[in-house]
Amino acid sequence: MFTKGDSKFPLASKEINSLAFLGKETVFEGKMTFENEFCFDGRFEGKIFGGGKLIIGEKAIVKGKIEINTIIIKGLLEGEVYAKGRVEIHSTGKLYGTLVTPTLIVIEGGILEGHCKMEGAPNKEDYPHGEVLGEKN
C-alpha cells in the first residue's frame, strides 16, 4: 500500500498518459482510438484506429478492422489491418484476413493467412471506408 509521501509509486503520470494496457480478463466491443502505445491482452471486437503502436499480446483475441501506424501481433487477430508503418507477426501470432502495409516481418512460427498488399504506405484508396489512421474525409 502506498502512502501520500511514498516515493515508490510505480509509474510517473507522464508515463501513464503515453501507454495504455488492457489485461487478459478484459472484454471490449466497439470503436477504440488512441495515440502513442497501446497493449492489449484481452478480447476485442470492433474497430481500432491510432497513430502509434498497437501490441496484441499472446492471450489476446481481436476481431475487426484496424488502422494503425505499427502493430505487433503475438496473439490472434481476425479481420482487416491497414498499417502505415510496419506489421510484426511474432512466433505465437496469427493473422487471418486482409493486410495492407509497406513493411512486414513474420517470425518463424507466426501465421499470415489471407490477402496481403505491400506497396509503400497505405493511401486513401486502400481504405474501404475512407478512414486513414482515424481521420475521416
C-alpha positions as CSV (number, residue, x, y, z in Angstrom):
1,M,0.0,0.0,0.0
2,F,1.3,3.5,-0.9
3,T,1.1,6.4,1.4
4,K,0.9,10.1,0.4
5,G,4.7,10.6,0.8
6,D,5.8,7.3,-0.7
7,S,8.3,7.7,-3.5
8,K,7.9,4.1,-4.7
9,F,4.9,5.0,-6.9
10,P,5.2,2.5,-9.9
11,L,4.6,5.0,-12.8
12,A,5.0,8.7,-13.2
13,S,1.9,10.4,-14.5
14,K,3.6,11.2,-17.9
15,E,4.2,7.5,-18.4
16,I,0.5,6.7,-17.8
17,N,-0.5,9.2,-20.5
18,S,1.8,7.6,-23.1
19,L,0.9,3.9,-22.5
20,A,-2.4,2.1,-22.2
21,F,-2.8,-1.5,-21.2
22,L,-5.9,-3.8,-21.1
23,G,-5.2,-7.2,-19.4
24,K,-6.3,-10.7,-20.3
25,E,-9.6,-10.6,-18.4
26,T,-10.7,-7.5,-20.4
27,V,-13.5,-7.8,-23.0
28,F,-14.2,-4.8,-25.2
29,E,-16.6,-4.2,-28.1
30,G,-16.9,-1.1,-30.2
31,K,-14.6,1.6,-31.6
32,M,-11.3,2.5,-29.9
33,T,-8.9,5.3,-30.8
34,F,-5.5,6.1,-29.3
35,E,-2.1,7.7,-29.9
36,N,1.3,6.6,-28.6
37,E,1.4,2.9,-27.5
38,F,-1.4,0.5,-26.6
39,C,-1.0,-3.0,-25.2
40,F,-4.0,-5.4,-25.4
41,D,-4.1,-8.9,-24.0
42,G,-7.9,-9.5,-23.7
43,R,-10.8,-9.9,-26.2
44,F,-11.8,-7.2,-28.6
45,E,-14.4,-6.9,-31.4
46,G,-14.8,-3.8,-33.4
47,K,-12.6,-1.0,-34.9
48,I,-9.3,0.3,-33.7
49,F,-7.7,3.5,-35.0
50,G,-4.5,5.1,-33.9
51,G,-1.3,6.8,-34.9
52,G,1.0,4.9,-32.6
53,K,1.9,1.3,-31.9
54,L,-0.6,-1.5,-31.0
55,I,0.7,-4.6,-29.3
56,I,-1.6,-7.6,-29.3
57,G,-0.5,-9.9,-26.5
58,E,-0.2,-13.7,-26.6
59,K,-3.6,-14.2,-24.9
60,A,-5.4,-11.6,-27.0
61,I,-8.2,-12.4,-29.4
62,V,-9.0,-9.4,-31.7
63,K,-11.7,-9.4,-34.4
64,G,-12.4,-6.4,-36.6
65,K,-10.8,-3.6,-38.5
66,I,-7.5,-1.9,-37.5
67,E,-6.0,1.2,-39.0
68,I,-2.7,2.0,-37.2
69,N,0.9,3.1,-37.7
70,T,2.6,0.0,-36.3
71,I,1.2,-3.3,-35.0
72,I,2.9,-6.2,-33.2
73,I,0.9,-9.4,-33.2
74,K,1.6,-12.0,-30.6
75,G,-2.0,-13.4,-30.2
76,L,-4.9,-14.0,-32.6
77,L,-6.2,-11.3,-35.0
78,E,-9.0,-11.8,-37.5
79,G,-10.0,-9.1,-39.9
80,E,-8.6,-6.1,-41.8
81,V,-5.3,-4.5,-40.9
82,Y,-4.1,-1.2,-42.5
83,A,-0.7,-0.3,-41.2
84,K,1.1,2.9,-42.3
85,G,4.4,1.8,-40.8
86,R,5.0,-1.8,-40.2
87,V,3.5,-5.1,-39.1
88,E,5.3,-7.7,-37.0
89,I,3.8,-11.2,-36.5
90,H,5.7,-13.0,-33.7
91,S,6.1,-16.7,-33.3
92,T,2.8,-17.0,-31.4
93,G,1.0,-14.5,-33.6
94,K,-1.8,-15.4,-36.1
95,L,-3.3,-13.0,-38.6
96,Y,-6.3,-14.2,-40.6
97,G,-7.7,-11.7,-43.1
98,T,-6.6,-8.7,-45.2
99,L,-3.3,-6.9,-44.6
100,V,-2.0,-3.6,-46.2
101,T,1.4,-2.4,-45.1
102,P,4.7,-1.2,-46.5
103,T,6.8,-3.4,-44.1
104,L,6.0,-6.9,-42.9
105,I,8.0,-9.1,-40.6
106,V,6.9,-12.7,-39.8
107,I,9.0,-14.5,-37.3
108,E,9.3,-18.3,-37.7
109,G,6.1,-19.9,-36.3
110,G,3.9,-16.8,-37.0
111,I,0.9,-17.2,-39.3
112,L,-0.4,-14.9,-42.0
113,E,-3.3,-16.3,-43.9
114,G,-5.3,-14.2,-46.3
115,H,-4.7,-11.3,-48.6
116,C,-1.5,-9.2,-48.3
117,K,-0.6,-6.0,-50.2
118,M,2.8,-4.4,-49.8
119,E,3.3,-1.3,-51.9
120,G,4.5,1.5,-49.7
121,A,2.4,3.2,-47.1
122,P,-1.4,2.6,-47.5
123,N,-3.2,5.6,-49.0
124,K,-6.8,6.7,-49.0
125,E,-7.7,4.3,-51.9
126,D,-6.6,1.3,-49.7
127,Y,-9.1,2.2,-47.0
128,P,-12.5,0.9,-48.0
129,H,-14.4,3.4,-45.8
130,G,-12.1,6.4,-46.5
131,E,-10.8,6.4,-42.9
132,V,-7.0,6.9,-42.8
133,L,-5.5,6.4,-39.3
134,G,-8.6,7.7,-37.5
135,E,-9.2,10.6,-39.8
136,K,-12.4,10.8,-41.8
137,N,-12.8,12.5,-45.2
